[in-house]
């Protein structure tokens, strides 16, 4: 069967609209980063410059309980996606605005919605369920959704390739028991950050929860905090809900600890002995190592640890310092392999019980794969 080629991948972020065209071998044949305002004339000219496009894949942040896999977009699907905006009010509107803009330029080209939450639909109830009143959970679908699923899905496939695990092992649809198949912790570390516990190609736990605020310390997001602390700030300090939301989303994390969300700058300042930066680095690493251990517990052991994302791929120091805290799990890195080198490599020493990998983030490849699954060539 012929492979569907010339797939336009659309990824709408807060600072840019990323457009990539992938050919039938996943090679990038066209690329552009446009301002988030998505000027119609500029968008149309850019897409026309790519040449013929056979299909479009859109990264959609939230699929809720309804969308547990990629879906062909039609007017009904578009309406249902809009109804999920309340679950991700900061992210979903950007994705849907890009969807509408590109559809206007390519009205007759089939388009597929690919969800950041869908990969985590396999998380078992014990990991997905919050200990909240049943009537709340049933009325509002309060559960752990998880995010960065497109990245974690790609990393799990690429890790299996690097380790020589057959596709039947890594892509099994069977209900694998604890410890069966490849046990991988995928670390997506960037401005936003999350971990996924992946067994046999299936997500069994993740650090982000109902929203992308949960879990690791991030560039400007707090990560996990005591809900009682948030309630205290609201009731005793009198901070209104919208101000709390803005602070937890945009003024916390590394920025709250060190005055900047730029981890590279923080590491340089910490090396120079600045106490504030040292604290930020140590808080970041403390949460990261503890969360890797928690994901390992969910897997019943660990075969491989993979780093991806801007920090995961580019910071040898973070990888080295994290591994130093995880030696009790069998995690070690080779200093030479961990240094500057092309991505998609094994950086663990020979014979190490846990393989440590660095993998380039390629959500575009995962989206193109899902488009091909939905639209026959």
Number of C-alpha atoms within 10 A of each C-alpha: 5 7 11 20 20 25 29 30 27 23 23 28 15 12 11 15 21 18 22 26 28 23 18 15 11 16 13 16 15 18 17 14 14 17 15 16 14 17 11 13 9 12 20 16 11 17 21 13 11 17 12 13 18 17 22 26 30 27 25 27 31 28 25 21 14 11 18 18 17 23 19 16 19 11 8 8 14 15 11 13 22 12 12 18 18 12 18 16 12 13 18 22 19 19 23 21 15 23 24 13 16 22 15 12 16 18 11 10 12 17 26 26 29 30 26 25 23 27 27 29 22 15 20 12 12 10 14 21 16 15 10 10 9 10 10 10 14 10 8 9 15 21 20 23 28 30 28 24 27 26 25 33 25 23 31 28 18 20 28 21 13 13 14 9 16 11 13 11 16 22 16 14 11 9 10 12 11 14 15 14 20 23 27 30 33 30 28 26 25 18 18 20 28 28 28 32 29 32 30 28 27 28 26 24 31 32 24 22 22 18 16 22 24 21 23 28 27 26 26 24 28 23 24 17 13 8 9 9 10 17 15 13 15 15 11 9 10 10 14 11 13 9 11 16 14 12 16 20 19 17 20 22 28 26 20 18 22 22 16 19 22 17 23 15 13 24 19 13 17 18 12 11 11 14 13 14 24 20 16 25 21 13 16 22 20 15 17 23 18 15 21 24 19 18 25 23 13 22 24 14 20 26 21 25 23 27 27 25 21 16 22 23 26 23 19 18 16 22 24 18 15 22 21 14 17 16 12 10 16 14 23 24 25 15 13 11 15 22 15 11 12 12 16 19 18 22 21 24 18 11 7 14 15 21 23 27 27 28 26 20 23 17 21 27 22 23 30 28 16 20 27 19 14 15 15 10 11
